[in-house]
Amino acid sequence: MRSVLAIPAFRRLWLVTAGSATGEWLSLLALSALATQLASGYQAQSFALGGVVATKLLPALLLGPLAGALADKFDRRHVMVVCDVLRFGLFISIPLVGSLVWLFVAVFLIELCAMFWIPAKDAAVPNLLRRPEQVETANQLALVVTYGVAVLAASGLFTALSSAGAAFGGDAGETATLHVALALTGVAYLVMAVTVGFFIPEISGRATERREQAPGVLALLRDGFRFVAGTPLVRGLVAGIVGAFAAGGTVVGSATLYAASLGGGNAAYGILFAAVFVGLALGMAVAPGMARRIPHNRLFGAAIVAAGAALVLVALAPHLFVAITAVALVGGFAGIAFLTGLTIIGTEVADDVRGRVVAFVQSIVRLTLLGSMALVPLVVGLVSAQRVELLGRAFLVDGTRIVMLAGGLVAAVVGTVAYRQMNDRRTEPMLPDLLAALRRGVPRTGSGVLVAVEGGPAEETAEQAALLAARLREAGHAVVELDDSGRDRERWEAAVREAALGGARAQVLAAAAVRADLVERVIRPALAQGAVVVVDRFLAGLVQYGVAAAEVEPRELDSLVLWATGRLRPDVSVLLDRDGSGTTAPSLPGEEHMRVQRLLTRMAAAEPHRYVVVDAAGPASVVAERVWAGLAPMLPSPGAASAPVVAP
């Protein structure tokens, strides 16, 4: 997080995001309260309160995709500045006009500005960062400030202003306080417009002339819909978002009646409501750690299935304590899915279409969450309480539990669909991935970087690893170079010869033992000291021995690799590619070579942000230049304080 916040452009945009989120939450509280004051009568006040939420929902329903197309068509910085200036004027106008009708119109226009502002901001974030793996941390920081810090700051400020107004001016003072809150929000948006316009020019991203050459808005909309519908990764992402936030909206929308069914009142409702957002924050906090053990494309769908299962547990909870825990789990898994989904968009969706995808996903989030919050109470009323007989005894089941049970099952099904759409290993069950995400390997320490050279014959990968290590030293990095052609290769082959009498499986186990020793004795200590560790065939060696031993199943081989490495994974792997298709040069004969190809390319396809695929055709020096060109943007700056590191 420190390395991400050290980037000046991102740090300023993050502060702008914090200000925007605080203003949005503060305005929601102030507008809801002001709408009830401008209406007379209980029914009118209820209509006014619901009207604020419905009005905020309309822009996402009508113009979400158009906002994303404009974010891709025009300069994103200009879009953000114009939207913030318009929001400033609209917030100032609400207390000046003092009409309920104008309040609804202004809320609609403010939310419309937000629909254009959000995709422009989110699509610009990856362009401000230095390395692809920083996208997840950047999203984590943005979501924590939006759904954590901003909520607390806005509620605290609103409470303080309301208390002051009630103490000094009665009803008139409360109304004046609401006007002050709206005016403060408007001024905050004006400050943010100045900040974005004059101090974060990097948001503009692509050159203006390139944007002017882009197709028209209608063509951008058409291409965006084609991209979403025709890309399995994004299609699964959208399906999963619907499932995750439908589960969260079901909890929030029925929390009041559900708390009553548990024998609690408003206090229980407040605790359940808070538990959703606490779980959401915790899920976002643990998501990066889980993503280090399971690829994003599989973690996303698995988290949504888990959220659906947790919602089923909410429906069956017999006591308030169990319900609070289960509700927090729903929020936690939804948080994991949301952060993972935004990371997938930031790392795997091209810049020229990213704005439209972000707008589409944000629209889906708002529609699903607010729509479920509006529809769930209606469905609960239609279902009502049902009498169920079980083991000769009659039970009265509250309508909220039936709806939650159905919602959990639907979310689980939708999550499974998303998992199948986005998963590169469709024939394998989901449960091993879930268990892998929960298991922890040996903790990794230090700020070192592990680089693996994979894919080619042993001689070629060893040569490229040596050339890469020399280039890193020239660039000022502290480097530890490991290759399987020296002493460790001799130990490896000796161990395999000794185990040969035990058969093919014994050879694979012996090779895994040598790899485990190398990881514990050399690699982890070097990483702990902050070195860049270059390893020749970190995974391919074990894969090759496992493939040569036909008795070893692919799943057993995966488990063996995880065990031998202590779940240590390269930060980036260079995959030497002979024909540009992601396949590697032959190092084994016939069918064995094809199996190695499939295993390595499957790994690269599952996590493209961790792999640099390099054309290995041509002289070694030319290939080395290609390796450096692909790898350099993914490496940290050389540490000036790093001491030389010597391998044990």
Secondary structure, DSSP 8 states (H G I E B T S, - for coil): -HHHHTSHHHHHHHHHHHHHHHHHHHHHHHHHHHHHHHS-SHHHHHHHHHHHHHHHHHHHHHHHHHHHHHHHHS-HHHHHHHHHHHHHHHHHHHHHH--HHHHHHHHHHHHHHHHHHHHHHHHHHHHH-SSTTHHHHHHHHHHHIIIIIHHHHHHHHHHHHHHHHHHHHHHHHHHHHHHHHHHHHHHHHHHHHHHHHHH-GGGG-S-HHHHHTS--HHHHHHHHHHHHHH-HHHHHHHHHHHHHHHHHHHHHHHHHHHHHHTT--HHHHHHHHHHHHHHHHHHHHHHHHHHTTS-HHHHHHHHHHHHHHHHHHHHH--SHHHHHHHHHHHHHHHHHHHHHHHHHHHHHS-HHHHHHHHHHHHHHHHHHHHHHHHHHHHHHHHH--EEEEETTEEEEE-HHHHHHHHHHHHHHHHHHHHHHHH-S-TTS-SHHHHHHHH---S---SS-EEEEEESS-HHHHHHHHHHHHHHHHHTT--EEEE-TTSHHHHHHHHHHHHHGGG-HHHHHHHHHHHHHHHIIIIIHHHHHTT-EEEEESTTHHHHHHHHHSTTS-HHHHHHHHHHHHTT---SEEEEEESSSSS-----S-HHHHHHHHHHHHHHHHH-GGGEEEEE--S-HHHHHHHHHHHHGGGS----TT-------
